[in-house]
Amino acid sequence: MSRTFEWMIGLRYTRAKRRNRFVSFISATSIIGITLGVTALIVVISVMNGFQDELRERILGMTAHVTISQAGGRLEDWPTVVEQVDEVPAVRAAAPYVQSEGMLSAGSAVSGAIIRGIRPELEKPVTDIGSHMQQGELEDLSPGGFGIVLGSALARSLGVGVGDKLMLISADVAVTPVGGMLRQRRFTVVGIFEVGMYEYDRGTAMIHLEDAQALFRTGGAVSGVRLTLDDIFSAPAMARDIDERLGSAYVARDWTHSNSNFFRAIQIERTVMFVILSLIVAVAAFNIVSTLVMLVTDKQGDIAILRTLGASPASIMTIFIITGVVIGLIGTLVGVGVGVSIAENIDVIVPWIESVVGTQFMPADVYYISEVPSRLDWSDVGLIGLMAFALSFLATLYPAWRASRVQPAQALRYE
């Protein structure tokens, strides 16, 4: 018996038969199940990849790749630190900063915020905040000008815009002859930014470094120095190298350490979703077992005739393996095609669904990211397709083996 014969019979058994259409119905549900499982896996994993990329991009748009500080939160000799780290080839830029908590008030509106003092000319190469300015520019922050740049959501909550005045109240208490008093200073709004991450847009304000030093009474000290690197994924190794270069008096922390909870949670969710959705594919794939078992029962007479014509048990087993593998392959290929199409067009599909149902799935005041991102990774697509095909193949082995064990005399006894 030739391989062509086995393929011809195996492919013939995948088509509908007049005598037993229920077998074909079970076969069709197996294909649909595998298609849905593969589609769901590709779409969900692509969305998880997109969320991971978006979070990393937006967090690093406001934070540095590596931050250098000292115990007590005061870095006195920061110009020396900047000179030393600038000598490291992998360091692209460095900028000092002062950071503290404060209260902002405008009229009857009051809101807490993280106040960050920066030098605009040094800050631009370190973070992306300059490219997210909706109104004004970072350069509008001048020493002694007491200007302030607000996140868009923070500006809305205070009801202020560019040119408006507000009061910045420091969390530090100043000791005076009449007792403790909070330090406060009137600032003018000179800019508004929006990075697309509600936590920062709602709770961050920026002033000039010298104004922050004057308000928070740090003298010439800063809170730390922020670095940006050529390769963000080299940040852990670079942080260790900078620690050794500067000595034990300084502490260098990279972005993976500062935001480890975010990315660890995403990775865990990604793994869990992969496992859960893989079970859908597994259940659909093992429906092939019931399909082939019923097919073997229905075709016992055909099997007996093939055996009497000289077909070996291995040929019979190959025929039914081909039948099951074709069912799994069709479901996998269709699922990959549909899944890739949805993943690549998720930015169009989700807004359309939101417009139809009249609701927003991810409100900005609840979620860090208000849009559903997607990044299709072809290695993930290949892994999912390979897994679905492997499960389909494994599901064919037992029914095909049972078919190869059919005895011609017993099968033809009642024919």
Secondary structure by P-SEA (a helix, b strand, c coil): ccaaaaaaaaaaaaccccccaaaaaaaaaaaaaaaaaaaaaaaaaaaaaaaaaaaaaaaaaccccbbbbcccccccaaaaaaaaaaacccccccccbbbbbbbbbcccbbbbbbbbbbcaaaaaaccccccccccccccccccccbbbbbcaaaaaaacccccbbbbbbbcbbbbccccbbbbbbbbbbccccccccccccccbbbccaaaaaaaacccccccbbbbbcccccaaaaaaaaaaaaacccbbbbcccccaaaaaaaaaaaaaaaaaaaaaaaaaaaaaaaaaaaaaaaacaaaaaaaaaacccaaaaaaaaaaaaaaaaaaaaaaaaaaaaaaaaaaaaaaaaaaaaacccccccccccccbbbbbbbaaaaaaaaaaaaaaaaaaacaaaaaaaacccccccccc
